[in-house]
Structures are given as C-alpha cells and as structure tokens.
Amino acid sequence: MAKINVKVCLGTTCFVMGSANLQELIELVPRKYGDKVEVSGSPCLGLCSIDWEFSKAPYVKVDDEVIKEATVEKVLAAIDKKLK
C-alpha cells in the first residue's frame, strides 16, 4: 500500500481560520499510524481562491481528498477510511 500523504494548508486564511490547531497532527499521526502516513505543511493549497466568498478554510488534503473546515478529528477519520 502506498503511503498516505496529508497536506495541511498554512496559507494566511487557513492559518487564521484554524490550521494552527492542526499542527498537533505532526506528532499525533506518526504515533498512531507509523510510517503509513506522511504529514506536511503547504504554504498554500490555493483552495480558498476558488470561491473566496464561501471559503471553508482551513483546508487539508488527504491524498486527493479535500477536507473543508478541517479539524484533527475530520483528518483522522479520512486517514482511517483510506487505510481500510
């Protein structure tokens, strides 16, 4: 199975809207999933620019799946779903 890639948007909008709270994924994910999942930050995923007025920041990508209004719980649920 290929490694799951998690990218946390750290652009200004996402950071202000809560991606700072997602930084705990950097420690939590390796403890929970070992080397099956890789977490990294991205300067900007460019997702809020698609429809700025209705932005659902913060955004996280789990492989190709976009998580809107991301929380640690939503990201972990997406990872669990991919690992099944």
Backbone bond lengths (Angstrom), bond angles and torsions (degrees), N, CA, C in turn:
res aa  C-N    CA-C-N  psi(-1)  N-CA   C-N-CA  omega(-1)  CA-C   N-CA-C  phi
1 M - - - 1.459 - - 1.529 109.22 -
2 A 1.307 115.76 135.13 1.464 120.99 179.19 1.529 110.08 -70.99
3 K 1.303 115.05 151.62 1.455 120.98 178.68 1.528 110.08 -67.12
4 I 1.331 116.39 137.20 1.461 121.70 177.17 1.518 107.98 -80.77
5 N 1.327 115.81 133.47 1.457 122.45 -177.16 1.532 109.53 -107.78
6 V 1.327 116.88 120.05 1.466 122.20 179.21 1.524 107.80 -111.72
7 K 1.334 116.30 123.88 1.465 121.03 178.20 1.520 108.87 -118.59
8 V 1.317 115.33 121.79 1.459 122.37 179.05 1.523 107.63 -98.93
9 C 1.333 116.97 123.19 1.458 120.47 178.22 1.528 109.38 -72.23
10 L 1.313 115.91 127.25 1.461 121.57 178.45 1.525 111.34 -114.90
11 G 1.343 115.98 18.87 1.463 120.38 175.22 1.525 109.66 -62.59
12 T 1.303 116.89 164.38 1.467 121.59 -174.14 1.520 112.81 -54.39
13 T 1.324 117.80 -50.22 1.466 120.08 -177.76 1.517 111.19 -62.14
14 C 1.312 117.37 -48.19 1.462 120.33 -179.41 1.524 111.06 -63.89
15 F 1.327 116.52 -41.02 1.462 119.83 -179.39 1.527 110.43 -61.37
16 V 1.332 116.53 -46.55 1.467 121.36 -179.71 1.531 110.77 -65.88
17 M 1.339 116.45 -34.26 1.463 120.58 -177.04 1.531 113.39 -85.39
18 G 1.339 117.47 2.56 1.455 118.28 171.78 1.504 118.55 130.57
19 S 1.327 119.51 -1.03 1.462 117.41 -179.19 1.523 112.10 -67.43
20 A 1.319 117.24 -18.99 1.467 119.70 174.97 1.524 109.80 -59.22
21 N 1.334 116.49 -33.76 1.463 120.90 179.11 1.522 112.28 -71.86
22 L 1.320 117.47 -16.26 1.458 121.61 -178.36 1.525 112.50 -84.95
23 Q 1.315 116.97 -4.22 1.464 120.26 -178.42 1.527 111.74 -63.60
24 E 1.329 117.65 -21.42 1.458 119.32 177.93 1.529 111.56 -65.23
25 L 1.337 117.18 -17.31 1.467 120.31 176.18 1.525 111.53 -60.90
26 I 1.331 116.81 -30.06 1.467 121.30 -178.04 1.528 111.00 -60.69
27 E 1.336 117.36 -34.86 1.463 121.04 177.91 1.526 111.82 -92.85
28 L 1.317 116.91 -38.04 1.452 122.38 -174.31 1.528 113.01 -68.93
29 V 1.322 117.07 -44.77 1.462 121.09 -175.12 1.534 112.86 -62.21
30 P 1.337 120.00 -48.21 1.470 118.26 178.83 1.534 112.90 -61.34
31 R 1.326 117.22 -36.35 1.472 119.71 178.47 1.521 111.24 -65.82
32 K 1.325 116.87 -39.25 1.464 121.25 -175.50 1.532 113.00 -82.64
33 Y 1.341 117.53 -38.01 1.461 120.90 -171.66 1.529 114.52 -116.86
34 G 1.322 117.61 -2.99 1.463 119.92 -178.73 1.512 111.30 63.40
35 D 1.327 116.09 -136.34 1.469 119.67 -176.24 1.528 112.92 -92.74
36 K 1.336 117.77 14.58 1.471 121.44 178.64 1.532 112.28 -77.63
37 V 1.345 115.52 -19.42 1.460 120.28 -174.57 1.523 109.37 -133.29
38 E 1.313 116.39 136.53 1.462 122.10 176.36 1.528 109.18 -116.67
39 V 1.332 116.35 130.08 1.466 121.55 -179.99 1.519 108.91 -112.22
40 S 1.337 115.60 135.67 1.459 119.65 175.50 1.524 109.19 -145.94
41 G 1.311 114.89 159.82 1.458 120.90 175.06 1.516 109.25 -96.08
42 S 1.311 115.42 152.17 1.460 120.93 177.90 1.521 108.14 -126.34
43 P 1.346 118.31 134.69 1.458 119.70 179.94 1.525 112.17 -55.69
44 C 1.332 117.99 -33.88 1.461 121.78 175.85 1.523 107.53 -171.49
45 L 1.325 116.92 131.04 1.459 120.93 176.07 1.523 111.45 -88.73
46 G 1.343 116.98 -9.54 1.459 121.42 177.18 1.518 114.55 73.23
47 L 1.322 117.85 13.91 1.462 120.11 -174.59 1.525 113.35 -80.58
48 C 1.314 118.88 -31.95 1.467 118.91 -179.62 1.524 111.46 -73.79
49 S 1.312 117.57 -19.81 1.465 120.09 179.50 1.526 111.92 -74.52
50 I 1.324 117.39 -15.01 1.463 120.91 178.63 1.529 109.57 -65.56
51 D 1.323 116.90 -41.48 1.459 121.25 179.62 1.524 107.74 -149.02
52 W 1.319 115.75 73.72 1.458 122.43 -172.98 1.525 112.65 -51.94
53 E 1.325 118.28 -43.38 1.464 121.12 -175.69 1.530 112.00 -61.33
54 F 1.314 116.95 -32.49 1.465 120.63 -177.73 1.525 111.36 -113.27
55 S 1.315 116.75 32.87 1.459 122.21 -178.66 1.527 110.82 -56.10
56 K 1.314 115.13 139.64 1.467 122.22 178.49 1.531 109.62 -115.65
57 A 1.331 116.18 40.80 1.461 121.53 -179.81 1.534 109.39 -65.27
58 P 1.313 117.29 153.41 1.465 128.93 0.49 1.534 111.80 -81.28
59 Y 1.329 113.53 154.63 1.456 121.02 -179.43 1.528 110.37 -110.79
60 V 1.329 114.27 145.76 1.459 122.21 172.71 1.521 106.27 -137.49
61 K 1.324 116.14 141.99 1.468 120.49 173.59 1.518 108.31 -109.55
62 V 1.327 115.92 127.05 1.459 122.23 172.53 1.521 104.75 -109.43
63 D 1.315 115.97 102.75 1.462 122.92 -166.14 1.527 107.22 55.01
64 D 1.335 119.04 -116.82 1.468 120.32 -179.03 1.527 113.11 -99.08
65 E 1.334 116.76 -1.47 1.466 120.58 -179.06 1.532 110.20 -83.91
66 V 1.329 116.04 125.86 1.461 121.34 178.62 1.529 108.98 -91.23
67 I 1.319 116.16 127.48 1.462 121.59 176.43 1.520 106.79 -104.66
68 K 1.324 116.18 117.70 1.460 121.96 178.70 1.515 109.07 -91.92
69 E 1.328 116.62 151.60 1.469 122.10 -178.57 1.523 109.17 46.49
70 A 1.323 114.41 50.69 1.462 121.93 -171.84 1.524 112.79 -64.57
71 T 1.325 113.69 140.98 1.460 122.67 171.61 1.519 106.44 -130.38
72 V 1.318 116.68 165.58 1.459 120.34 177.33 1.532 109.07 -57.11
73 E 1.323 116.98 -43.24 1.461 121.27 -178.18 1.532 112.07 -62.53
74 K 1.342 117.03 -42.90 1.469 120.33 179.22 1.527 111.10 -64.15
75 V 1.329 116.56 -40.59 1.464 120.49 -179.26 1.526 110.24 -66.73
76 L 1.330 117.43 -45.20 1.466 120.45 178.97 1.526 111.17 -62.59
77 A 1.329 117.82 -38.27 1.466 121.31 177.73 1.517 110.62 -63.90
78 A 1.328 117.99 -39.88 1.469 121.70 178.80 1.537 110.59 -66.08
79 I 1.323 116.20 -40.06 1.472 119.97 177.79 1.521 109.79 -64.94
80 D 1.329 117.18 -46.37 1.469 121.13 179.51 1.531 110.68 -57.26
81 K 1.326 116.54 -42.82 1.472 122.29 -179.31 1.529 109.81 -62.24
82 K 1.330 117.50 -42.18 1.470 121.06 -179.43 1.524 111.85 -69.17
83 L 1.312 117.09 -30.77 1.471 120.54 -178.08 1.523 112.82 -79.42
84 K 1.327 117.92 -13.76 1.470 120.05 179.89 1.493 112.29 -78.80
